[in-house]
Amino acid sequence: MSRILIKNLKEQIEKEVTIKAWVDVARQQGKLAFFDFRDRSGKVQGVVFGKPEVLEIAKTLKPESAVTITGLVNKRPEKMINAEVQNGDIELEITDIKVLNEAESLPFDLETDLTIDTILDFRPLTIKRKREQAIFKVQSEIVNAYGTFMRKEGFTEFQAPKLVGGDAEGGAEVFKVPYFKKKNAYLASSPQLYKQIMVGAYERVFSFATAFRAEKSATTRHLSEYTSLDAEMGFIEDHTDVMKVETALMRYLVSHLKEVAQNELKELKIELPTTGDETSPTFPYMKLREAQELIKKETGVDKTNEPDLEPEDERWLCEYAKKELGSDFIFITHYPVSKRPFYTYEDENDPGFTKSFDLLFRGVEITTGGQRVHKKAELLKRMSDKGLNPDNFSFYLQAFQYGLPPHGGWGMGLERLTQKFCGLPNVKEATLFPRDINRIDTLTSKDQTDTAEL
């Protein structure tokens, strides 16, 4: 008998069917045994009665056992219908059970409150929890919607390398790979240089890139390995063209999650974000110095000489944007040249500051982007100013010799974006298998913890 998915059982009333599923809940009551079964499509209740040989097997089943179940699909009596759950009006009368793989006794109740260390140390088990399944369903749909939107907007997907000869950001927090002859390689901290090269061929490109940061931090915000949702586009006027596309993208993401992930967001008790005035082509935005002046005016805290925002500043600006501007998103633009990578375009009308931006969302920066330098002579000067050796970037610099147009783009952390959509306190909860200075699958020392403060 062919397998039937649980979501299709209502089409099989009074018919014998076979499902393949996990035991979600097992309850034995004398000569009866009740189960909730789940497969990839949903859940259904099953019951064993009047079949002694089947009941003997049923009494041995533990939650999470993988089974093949044969039975009759029956309508429930009117007084037993539960309209609040999937398949609450039917029941499977079990006539046969085959155990595909019996589960051991669970080390804890899956639906109880667990510490983050327990959740991550037992990830192969805790990924079965409703909460975790909701989180990563949302993440899956973010990836789905991201790719759909970018392709509709004329972007071509490409695969960025994970091993690179030089770090795109020119920083020290990189993983060195001493494998190649006479040259060190590094794990890529960004696909930045490669997506700029690709603009010269396709004009608009995007990538789901794995990025690595050898940061010494072990906080609720940091990961050593993450997925970067990257995009780059050519023939722009300035950074605001990039901001317009990203605004449309984020509004599309919100709309998509509203359509397909309502059950997951309900499970997580999360409301979808507000996206500001829909008639505006961008989310609200202000320059860094304007944001700092606003913070000073409203809070009395003077940070007008700081080159960047502190975490508490990002939180305050997001609260302000939601309350005063009707948006959970706000762009902060024009960061100092000294705080941005060598390829970032300096604003000719605002010397010392760049045509760059961060997108803040629910208290944290989720995107860094802006316009890039597109002329080789200017790039060489910027490299010199940053103390970088152009010889280390000779492969990248080829693109700028052959008509690379004005361009810009962004990089966005998938895990941090998921964290904020799902209302999670720690980015590791939005990471299937997180890596940081303290963890590769399990903690590298029993003295460590995943609950570090900001």
C-alpha positions in Angstrom: 0.0 0.0 0.0 1.4 3.4 -1.0 2.2 5.9 1.7 -0.3 8.8 2.3 0.9 12.1 3.8 -0.9 13.1 7.0 -2.1 16.3 5.4 -4.1 14.3 2.8 -5.8 11.9 5.2 -9.1 13.8 5.1 -9.4 12.7 1.5 -9.4 9.0 2.7 -12.4 8.8 5.0 -13.4 5.2 5.7 -10.5 3.9 3.7 -7.5 1.9 4.9 -4.2 3.9 4.5 -0.6 3.6 5.4 1.4 6.5 6.8 5.1 6.8 7.7 5.8 9.1 10.7 7.3 9.7 14.1 5.5 9.1 17.3 4.9 12.6 18.6 3.0 11.6 21.8 2.3 8.1 23.2 -0.4 7.4 25.8 -1.3 3.9 27.0 -4.7 3.4 28.8 -5.3 -0.2 29.7 -6.6 -1.9 26.6 -6.3 1.3 24.5 -3.3 3.1 23.2 -3.4 6.7 21.9 -0.8 8.4 19.7 -0.1 11.6 17.9 1.8 10.9 14.8 3.7 13.5 12.7 5.4 13.6 9.3 6.6 16.5 7.2 3.1 17.6 6.4 1.4 17.6 9.8 -0.1 15.6 12.7 -2.9 13.2 13.3 -4.2 11.2 16.3 -4.3 7.4 16.1 -5.8 4.8 18.5 -5.4 1.1 19.0 -8.3 -1.0 20.3 -9.5 -4.5 19.8 -6.2 -5.7 18.3 -4.2 -7.5 21.1 -1.2 -8.2 18.9 -1.1 -4.6 17.7 -1.6 -3.3 21.3 1.4 -5.3 22.5 3.6 -3.4 20.0 1.9 -0.1 20.8 2.7 -0.4 24.5 6.4 -0.5 23.7 6.5 2.6 21.5 8.3 5.7 22.9 8.1 9.3 21.5 10.3 9.9 18.5 10.2 6.3 17.3 10.0 6.1 13.5 7.1 3.9 12.4 4.9 2.7 9.6 1.2 2.7 10.5 -1.7 1.1 8.7 -5.3 1.9 9.7 -8.7 3.2 8.9 -9.5 6.9 8.6 -12.6 7.6 10.7 -14.5 10.7 11.4 -14.6 11.7 15.0 -17.9 11.9 16.9 -19.2 15.5 17.0 -18.5 15.9 20.7 -14.8 14.9 20.2 -14.0 17.3 17.3 -11.2 19.7 18.0 -11.4 22.5 15.5 -8.3 24.2 16.9 -5.8 21.6 15.6 -5.0 20.0 12.3 -7.0 16.9 11.6 -9.1 17.5 14.7 -12.1 16.0 13.1 -10.6 12.6 12.1 -8.8 9.8 13.8 -6.7 6.8 12.6 -8.0 3.4 13.8 -4.6 1.5 13.8 -4.6 -2.0 12.5 -0.9 -2.6 12.1 2.4 -1.1 13.4 5.8 -1.6 12.0 8.7 -0.1 14.0 11.3 1.3 11.6 13.6 2.6 14.4 12.7 2.6 18.1 13.7 5.7 20.0 15.4 5.6 23.4 13.8 7.3 26.3 14.1 11.1 26.0 16.6 12.8 28.3 14.0 15.6 29.0 10.6 16.7 28.0 11.0 18.3 24.6 8.4 21.1 25.3 9.7 22.2 28.7 11.8 25.3 29.1 15.5 24.6 28.3 18.7 26.6 28.7 20.4 27.6 25.4 23.3 25.3 26.3 21.0 22.3 26.5 19.2 23.3 23.3 22.5 23.5 21.4 24.3 20.6 23.1 21.3 18.4 22.1 20.5 20.0 18.8 19.9 16.7 16.9 17.0 16.2 19.4 15.8 19.7 20.2 15.4 20.6 16.5 12.3 18.4 16.8 10.7 20.9 19.2 7.8 23.0 18.0 9.6 26.2 18.8 12.8 25.3 17.0 10.9 24.0 14.0 9.0 27.3 13.8 12.3 29.3 13.9 13.9 27.4 11.1 10.7 27.3 9.0 10.7 31.1 9.2 14.4 31.1 8.2 13.7 28.8 5.3 11.0 31.1 4.0 13.3 34.1 4.4 15.8 32.4 2.1 13.0 31.4 -0.3 11.6 34.9 -0.5 15.0 36.5 -0.8 15.9 34.4 -3.9 12.5 34.9 -5.4 12.6 38.7 -5.0 16.1 39.1 -6.3 15.4 37.0 -9.4 12.3 39.1 -10.1 14.4 42.2 -9.9 16.9 40.9 -12.5 19.6 39.7 -10.2 21.6 36.6 -11.2 22.7 34.2 -8.4 26.3 33.2 -8.2 28.4 31.0 -5.8 31.2 32.9 -4.0 34.4 31.1 -3.0 35.0 30.3 0.7 38.8 30.3 0.3 40.3 33.7 -0.6 43.7 35.1 -1.1 43.1 38.4 0.7 40.5 39.7 3.2 37.8 41.9 1.7 37.6 44.1 4.8 41.3 44.5 5.3 40.9 43.4 8.9 42.8 41.1 11.2 39.8 38.9 12.4 40.2 36.2 9.7 40.9 32.5 9.8 44.3 31.7 8.1 44.6 28.5 6.0 48.3 27.6 5.7 47.9 25.0 3.0 48.9 26.6 -0.3 52.4 26.8 -1.6 54.2 30.1 -0.7 50.9 31.9 0.1 48.5 31.9 2.9 44.8 31.6 2.1 41.9 32.8 4.4 38.3 31.7 5.0 36.2 34.4 3.3 34.8 37.1 5.7 32.6 38.4 2.8 31.9 37.7 -0.9 32.4 41.5 -1.4 35.3 41.5 -3.9 33.8 38.7 -6.0 30.3 40.2 -6.3 31.9 43.5 -7.5 33.7 41.5 -10.2 30.4 39.8 -11.1 28.7 43.2 -11.6 31.0 43.7 -14.6 29.4 40.7 -16.3 25.8 40.5 -15.1 25.1 44.0 -13.7 23.0 42.7 -10.9 24.0 39.7 -8.8 23.2 38.1 -5.4 24.7 35.2 -3.4 23.9 33.1 -0.3 27.5 33.2 1.0 29.1 31.5 3.9 31.2 34.0 5.8 33.7 33.6 8.6 34.9 36.0 11.3 37.6 35.1 13.7 36.3 37.4 16.4 37.2 36.8 20.0 33.8 37.8 21.2 31.3 35.3 22.7 28.2 37.4 22.9 24.5 37.2 22.0 25.3 39.0 18.7 28.4 37.2 17.4 29.1 34.1 15.3 32.3 32.8 13.8 30.4 31.3 10.8 27.2 32.7 9.3 25.3 33.0 6.1 25.5 36.3 4.3 22.6 37.4 2.0 24.6 39.5 -0.4 23.6 41.6 -3.4 25.4 44.0 -5.7 24.0 46.2 -8.5 25.5 48.3 -11.3 24.7 51.6 -13.0 23.4 53.3 -9.8 23.3 57.0 -9.1 24.3 56.7 -5.5 23.6 54.6 -2.3 20.0 55.6 -2.2 19.3 53.4 -5.3 20.6 50.4 -3.2 18.4 51.5 -0.2 15.3 51.5 -2.4 15.9 48.0 -3.6 16.5 46.7 -0.1 13.4 48.5 1.2 11.3 46.7 -1.4 13.0 43.4 -0.5 12.3 43.7 3.2 8.7 44.7 2.5 8.4 41.6 0.3 9.9 39.4 3.0 7.3 40.7 5.5 4.5 40.1 3.1 5.7 36.6 2.3 6.0 35.6 6.0 2.5 37.0 6.6 1.2 34.7 3.8 3.1 31.5 4.6 4.4 31.6 8.2 1.5 32.8 10.3 1.4 29.5 12.3 5.1 29.7 13.1 4.9 33.3 14.1 1.9 32.5 16.3 3.9 29.7 17.9 6.7 32.1 18.7 4.2 34.8 19.8 5.7 37.3 17.4 4.0 40.1 15.4 5.3 40.9 11.9 7.3 44.2 11.7 5.9 47.5 10.6 7.4 48.8 7.4 6.7 52.6 7.4 4.9 54.6 4.8 4.3 52.2 1.9 4.2 55.1 -0.5 7.8 56.0 0.4 10.5 54.3 -1.8 12.7 53.8 1.3 12.4 53.2 5.0 13.1 56.3 7.2 16.8 57.3 7.1 19.1 59.9 8.6 22.8 60.5 8.6 25.0 59.2 11.5 25.6 62.7 12.8 21.9 63.5 12.6 21.1 60.4 14.5 23.7 61.2 17.2 22.3 64.8 17.5 18.8 63.3 17.9 20.1 61.0 20.7 21.7 63.9 22.4 18.6 66.0 22.2 16.2 63.4 23.4 18.4 61.6 26.0 21.0 64.1 27.0 23.8 61.6 26.1 26.4 63.2 23.9 27.9 60.8 21.4 28.4 63.3 18.5 32.1 62.7 18.4 31.8 58.9 18.1 32.6 57.3 14.7 29.9 54.6 15.1 26.8 53.6 16.9 26.9 51.6 20.2 24.4 48.8 20.7 22.3 50.9 23.0 22.2 53.6 20.3 20.9 51.1 17.8 18.2 50.0 20.2 17.1 53.6 21.0 17.0 54.5 17.3 14.8 51.5 16.5 12.4 52.3 19.3 12.3 55.9 18.0 11.6 54.8 14.5 8.8 52.5 15.5 7.1 55.0 17.8 7.6 58.2 15.8 8.0 57.1 12.2 5.9 53.9 12.1 8.7 51.7 11.0 10.6 48.8 12.6 13.3 49.6 10.1 15.6 52.6 9.8 18.6 53.4 7.7 21.6 55.2 9.2 23.9 56.7 6.4 27.2 58.5 6.0 29.6 56.7 8.3 33.1 58.1 8.4 35.7 57.1 5.8 37.9 55.8 8.7 35.2 53.3 9.8 34.4 51.8 6.4 36.4 49.4 4.1 38.6 50.8 1.3 36.1 50.2 -1.5 33.4 52.5 0.1 32.6 55.6 -1.9 33.3 59.0 -0.2 30.5 61.6 -0.5 32.0 64.4 -2.6 29.5 66.8 -1.0 30.3 65.6 2.5 34.0 65.0 2.7 35.2 62.5 5.3 31.9 60.6 5.2 30.8 57.8 2.9 27.8 57.0 0.8 27.2 54.0 3.0 24.4 52.8 5.3 23.4 50.4 8.0 19.9 49.1 8.2 18.7 48.8 11.8 15.9 46.5 12.7 14.4 45.8 16.1 17.4 47.1 18.0 20.3 45.8 15.9 22.2 46.4 12.6 21.2 43.7 10.2 22.7 45.1 7.0 25.8 47.0 5.9 25.8 48.5 2.4 26.4 51.5 0.2 28.0 52.7 -3.0 31.4 51.4 -4.0 34.4 53.1 -5.6 34.3 52.1 -9.2 37.5 53.7 -10.7 40.9 52.0 -10.3 42.9 55.1 -9.5 40.7 56.0 -6.6 40.7 52.4 -5.3 44.5 52.4 -5.3 44.5 55.7 -3.3 42.1 54.3 -0.8 44.1 51.1 -0.4 47.2 53.2 0.2 45.3 55.3 2.8 44.3 52.1 4.6 47.8 50.7 4.5 46.9 47.9 2.1 49.2 46.4 -0.5 47.5 46.6 -4.0 49.6 43.6 -5.1 47.4 41.5 -2.8 44.4 42.6 -4.8 45.7 42.3 -8.3 43.1 39.7 -9.3 40.2 41.9 -8.0 41.6 45.1 -9.6 41.4 43.6 -13.1 37.6 44.3 -13.1 38.2 48.0 -12.7 40.3 48.2 -15.8 37.5 47.3 -18.1 34.5 49.5 -17.5 33.0 48.5 -14.1 30.1 51.0 -13.7 29.1 52.9 -10.6 27.7 50.2 -8.3 26.7 49.3 -4.8 25.1 46.6 -2.6 24.7 45.1 0.8 25.6 42.2 3.0 22.9 40.9 5.5 23.3 38.2 8.1 20.7 35.5 7.7 20.9 34.3 11.3 20.7 37.8 12.8 17.7 38.6 10.5 16.0 35.4 11.6 16.7 36.3 15.2 15.0 39.6 14.9 12.0 38.3 13.0 11.5 35.6 15.6 12.1 37.8 18.6 15.0 35.7 20.0 17.4 37.0 22.6 20.5 35.2 21.2 21.6 34.9 17.5 22.7 31.3 18.3 19.1 30.3 18.7 18.6 31.3 15.1 21.6 29.3 14.0 21.1 25.6 13.3 24.7 24.6 14.2 26.4 27.7 15.7 30.2 28.2 15.8 31.9 30.7 17.9 35.0 30.9 20.0 33.4 28.6 22.6 31.4 26.1 20.5 31.7 23.7 17.6 28.5 21.6 18.0 29.2 21.3 21.8 31.0 23.6 24.1 34.7 23.2 23.8 35.0 23.5 27.6 32.6 22.8 30.5 33.7 26.1 32.0 32.2 28.0 29.1 28.6 29.1 28.4 26.5 30.5 25.6 24.9 33.1 27.8 27.5 35.9 27.5 26.2 39.4 27.8 26.5 42.1 25.1 
